[in-house]
Amino acid sequence: MSADSPLRVGLLGLGTVGQGVLRVLAQNGDEIERRLGRRVVVTHAAMRDIKARRDCDLSNVTICASAAEVVAADVDVVAELIGGMQPAQQLVLAAIARGKPVVTANKALIAEHGNEIFAAAQAKNVFVGFEAAVAGGIPIIKAVREGLSANRIDSLAGIINGTSNYILTQMSRRGITFGEALAEAQKLGYAEADPSFDVEGVDAAHKLTILASLAFGTKLRFAAVATEGISKVLPQDIQLAQELGYRIKSLAIAKHAQNERGDTVELRVHPTLVPAEHLLAKTDGALNAIRVHGNAVGQTVFVGRGAGGDATASAVIADLIDAARWLAAPAQAVPYLGFGSGALKEARALSFDEIESAYYLRLRVADESGVLRAITSILADLEISIEAILQKEPGENEDATLAIITSQIPESRCSRALEKLGELPFVRAGLSRLRVEHFE
Ligand code: HSE
C-alpha cells in the first residue's frame, strides 16, 4: 500500500448506513480524494441478507461469505456497520488484533464495551473511529473531543434520539397519541429494531455515555445513566407545557461537578420541559441537537440529522478519512476519548434521588374552595417556591387540572411533596411530575 493508492475499505453490514457509505463515496469520491489525496473505495463487504434489494452500486465490491472474511481480507480499514453486541464486538476486536483500523457506528458497543475496545486498540496502537455512533451526521464527537479541547466542559444536553423527538413533535403538532406517533416513526424507519430502546431512553443513554466521557474525561459507564422514557407523556402535558412557555423534549443531560460531594456526574435521559425560545425546543421532527457548555466558549449548539443512510455515512466516511491519515502518521493519534487513558477519571454518578432540578407538576383536583391554599401550603412547608401556576377551568361536574412549575429543588424533596399532595382528599390519583431544564 502506498500513500497515494486507494484506501481499501471492508464493510461489515450493508444496511441503511452501509449503502449510504457506498452512495456518498460514489457521489463525492472526487471531492473526498481532493481532501485526502487518495481515493476511498469499498473493496469488500459482507451482509446478512444477500438477496435484499440495495440502493447502491456493488459492481466493484467483492461480496464475502462472512464478516470474518472481510476482516481477514486485503483491506486497509474495517467499517463495522452491523450494530448490536455480537458478532460486532468479536469482529471489531479481531480487526484490532490484526492491527487494522476500525470505524464503527455502533453506539451500544462503544457505550458498553468501549473501555475494553480502546484498551485493546491502544495495546496494538490501532485507530478506532466512532463519529457515527452519536447523532448520525452531526460531527459532535470531533467537536467535543478536539474542537472544544481548550474548555472545562461542565454540562451538555441533547436531543439524541430522533424517534422520540419525532413522536413528541407529532403529539404536539397534531394532538395524536404516543402509540399513533410511534407507529408512524416505525413506518418512516427512524426506530431501532426494538423501539423500546428509543422510547425508553436506552438508545439516548448509549449516546450520552459516550458524549459524557468525551466531555468530562471520565471512563465510559453506561450503567450510570438514569433513564425515563416518554411513553407516559400525555398530550395534555404537552398542551399545558406550551401554555406555560415550554416544549417537552426527551433530553439526554450530562453534568459534571467538583464540590463538597467530591467529583460527581449526572447522566440522565428523560422527558424534559425546555423553555420554548431555546434552540433545543425548536429542534423538531427526527432532527438531533446537542448543547455543550464550556467555560471558555460558553454555549454551543449543534443541530442536524441524527439518523438516515447518507447523513450517518457522512460521519463514517469522515472517520475513514481520519483512519487514512492515521495510517500515514500513526504517532499523531488523538486519544480515543480525547484524554489519554491514564488521565480518565472515575466520577461518582448521582442517582435521580440525588439530583436537583426544577419540576413541572400536574394534578387533577376536585373543584372545591380551599384546594389551592392546601396545595400551596404543602409546597411552602417544604420550602418549594412556585415559579408559575396554571389552572384549567373544569367543565360541569369535572375535576380541575393544575400545572405548577417549581423552583430548583432536590428531587428527594419533590418526591416528598408528591407524596403529601397525593394524601390530600381532593387530589385525584395520577399525579404527574416532569423535570424542567433552564440552561442558565
Ligand atoms: N433510532 C435512532 C434514533 C437511530 O431514533 O435516533 C439513530 O441512532
Residues whose N, C-alpha, C, O or C-beta is under 5 A from the ligand:
A	BS01	HSE	I160 N161 G162 T163 Y190 A191 E192 D198 G306 A307
